[in-house]
């Protein structure tokens, strides 16, 4: 049975963590140089596979003792907050370098656009913070279907934003601000996890 609260928590946590991520920049750049809908399809398929892998690992981890799972989940959220906070200081400077890097890969046409987009995002997402948080959420809530729906939905929304309004968004909101918001959400999730451990 799907738990709407877990879906919403997974969606919110992954959305704010993924928004300032390199995959947002990659999707944005590829969609300005290739057909946006085909880019989004390739990205969506890559996220589907990556989320399924993360959910599978998280489900396997859910067989561990509950206190250990909650402790590891809280630690992952804290580490995520630290990573996002540190990246925020240099993210605005690094943005143009990332755009140049992904622009160099963006020359495909037709069905190759889907394959290229899939491969770029599939490679970029391994070990990514959103994947690690998905693993933590599955282990914590032991609800793989709800976490999968929330996480994949968030990734689809972020990549859709990148395709449709990414350039406009980055003109009005600094990438560093998005990193700070993501870090704050990670701290909030860590606090919530610790509070649940002490109840």
C-alpha positions in Angstrom: 0.0 0.0 0.0 1.3 3.5 -0.9 1.8 5.9 2.0 1.1 9.5 0.7 3.2 10.9 3.6 6.3 8.9 2.7 5.8 9.7 -1.0 5.6 13.4 -0.1 8.7 13.2 2.2 10.7 11.4 -0.4 9.6 13.9 -3.1 10.4 17.0 -1.0 13.8 15.7 0.2 15.0 14.5 -3.2 13.6 17.6 -5.0 15.5 20.2 -3.0 18.7 18.1 -3.0 18.6 17.4 -6.8 17.7 20.9 -7.9 21.2 22.4 -7.4 22.9 19.1 -8.6 25.1 18.6 -11.6 22.4 16.5 -13.2 20.1 19.6 -13.4 22.9 21.5 -15.2 23.5 18.5 -17.5 19.8 18.3 -18.4 19.5 22.0 -18.9 22.5 22.2 -21.3 21.5 19.1 -23.3 18.0 20.4 -23.7 19.3 23.7 -25.2 21.3 21.8 -27.8 19.1 18.8 -28.6 15.3 18.2 -28.7 14.1 18.9 -25.1 11.4 16.1 -25.1 13.9 13.5 -26.2 16.5 14.7 -23.6 13.8 14.5 -20.9 12.9 10.9 -21.9 16.5 9.8 -21.8 17.0 11.5 -18.4 13.7 10.0 -17.1 14.8 6.5 -18.1 18.2 7.0 -16.4 16.6 8.2 -13.2 14.1 5.2 -13.3 17.0 2.7 -13.3 19.0 4.6 -10.7 16.0 5.0 -8.4 15.2 1.3 -8.7 18.8 0.4 -7.8 18.7 2.7 -4.8 15.4 1.3 -3.6 16.7 -2.2 -4.0 19.8 -1.4 -1.9 17.6 0.4 0.7 15.3 -2.5 1.0 18.2 -4.9 1.6 19.5 -2.4 4.3 16.1 -2.4 6.0 16.8 -5.9 7.3 19.4 -4.5 9.6 18.5 -3.4 13.2 16.2 -0.4 13.3 18.5 1.7 15.5 21.4 1.1 13.2 19.3 2.1 10.2 18.1 5.3 11.8 21.6 6.2 12.9 23.0 5.6 9.4 20.1 7.5 7.8 20.6 10.5 10.2 24.4 10.4 9.4 23.7 10.4 5.7 21.4 13.4 6.0 24.1 15.2 8.0 26.8 14.3 5.4 24.4 15.5 2.7 23.9 18.8 4.4 27.7 19.3 4.8 28.3 18.4 1.1 25.6 20.8 -0.1 26.8 23.6 2.2 30.4 23.2 1.0 29.4 23.0 -2.6 27.3 26.2 -2.2 30.4 28.3 -1.7 31.8 27.5 -5.2 28.7 26.4 -7.1 28.1 29.7 -8.9 31.7 29.7 -10.2 31.6 26.0 -11.1 28.3 26.4 -13.0 29.9 27.7 -16.3 32.5 24.9 -16.2 29.8 22.3 -15.9 27.8 23.9 -18.7 30.9 23.8 -21.0 31.6 20.1 -20.1 28.0 19.0 -20.9 27.8 21.2 -24.0 30.7 19.3 -25.5 28.7 16.0 -25.2 25.5 17.4 -26.7 25.7 16.8 -30.5 23.3 13.8 -31.0 20.2 13.7 -33.2 16.9 11.6 -33.1 16.9 8.5 -31.1 20.5 9.0 -30.3 19.4 12.0 -28.2 17.5 9.6 -25.8 20.5 7.3 -25.6 23.0 10.1 -25.1 20.9 11.7 -22.4 20.4 8.4 -20.7 24.1 7.6 -20.7 25.2 11.1 -19.5 22.7 11.1 -16.6 23.2 7.4 -15.8 26.9 7.9 -15.3 26.5 11.2 -13.4 24.0 9.8 -10.9 26.0 6.9 -9.5 26.7 7.6 -5.8 24.9 10.9 -6.1 23.5 12.4 -3.0 19.9 11.9 -4.2 20.6 8.2 -4.7 22.2 7.9 -1.2 19.2 9.7 0.4 16.8 7.4 -1.5 18.6 4.4 0.0 18.3 6.0 3.5 14.6 6.7 3.1 13.8 3.2 2.0 15.8 1.7 4.9 14.2 4.2 7.4 10.6 3.8 6.3 10.7 0.3 4.9 8.2 1.4 2.2 10.1 0.9 -1.1 7.1 1.6 -3.4 6.2 4.9 -1.7 9.9 6.1 -1.6 10.4 5.0 -5.2 7.3 7.0 -6.4 8.4 10.1 -4.4 12.0 9.9 -5.4 11.5 9.2 -9.1 8.7 11.8 -9.2 11.1 14.4 -7.7 13.8 13.5 -10.2 11.3 13.8 -13.1 10.1 17.2 -11.8 13.6 18.5 -11.5 14.6 17.3 -14.9 11.4 18.7 -16.3 12.1 22.1 -14.7 15.6 22.0 -16.2 14.2 21.3 -19.7 11.4 23.8 -19.5 12.5 26.7 -17.3 16.0 25.9 -16.2 17.7 28.8 -17.9 15.1 31.3 -16.5 15.3 29.8 -13.0 19.1 30.2 -12.9 18.8 33.8 -14.0 16.7 34.6 -11.0 17.9 32.2 -8.3 21.6 31.7 -7.6 22.8 28.1 -7.6 24.3 28.7 -4.1 20.9 29.5 -2.7 19.5 26.2 -3.9 22.5 24.4 -2.3 21.8 26.1 1.0 18.1 25.2 0.8 19.0 21.6 0.1 21.4 21.6 3.1 18.7 22.9 5.4 16.3 20.2 4.3 19.0 17.5 5.0 19.5 19.0 8.5 15.7 18.9 9.0 15.5 15.3 7.9 18.5 14.3 10.2 16.7 16.0 13.1 13.5 14.2 12.3 15.3 10.9 12.1 17.0 11.5 15.5 13.7 12.6 17.1 12.1 9.4 15.9 14.9 7.3 17.4 14.4 8.9 20.8 10.6 8.5 21.0 
